[in-house]
Amino acid sequence: MKKTILAAAALMAAGFSTNVLAQAKNFEGFSLSASTGYATWKMAASYTPSTYSGSEPTTSAVPLYVGGEYTWALNDKYTLAFGAEVNLLKSSEQNQILYGNSVYADANNIKATSYNHVHIKPGMVVGKNDLVYLKLAYFNVGFESVAASDGVKDSWSNSGYSYGVGYRTEISKSIYAFGEINSLNAASKDRVYTGLTINDKVTGTNFLVGLGYRF
């Protein structure tokens, strides 16, 4: 995943050959967008005391992101956008098995319940109607778990940074299509229970395609 993003970023930095005069003004303005695709979240955990251990579930989702951003033309070739997005759908539910002294203790059914981010996107025009961009974001993702033994619910959130690459093409004066790949890395977060602390480290990936409307 990281190699794919880095390779695409290198291609962007190197530039594309084109016979069409680059016009960054074609992408300038405020826009709203919606996108979907495939997203995964992997949860790696450590336990205190160390007599506990557990599985590392991966939750998956077909998200529905909606957002808005404003794009500025820095010159004929380069752009800069600021924006924000939220996900309207929850992920699938996965089991996190908990062991005490290698013996089954309980299971948590975990799912991602929310996601939102703010982002910055430096872009480079590669034709009159096409733009490649890097996407850097700060995000917050919410999770919910339900204990299999007694049905007790718990919720928490993790924040972190993501990076990715994307491609945008103008279909008409106002409508554009885009696709992007993002890698997400959240800071570790403690979940504290009676006699047990679970430290979660969450990573994720999403592959998205979408449509936008530029005003």
Helices and strands as residue ranges (DSSP letters): H 2-14, G 24-27, E 29-48, E 52-54, E 58-61, E 64-73, E 78-87, E 94-100, E 103-127, E 130-147, E 153-170, E 175-186, E 189-193, E 196-214
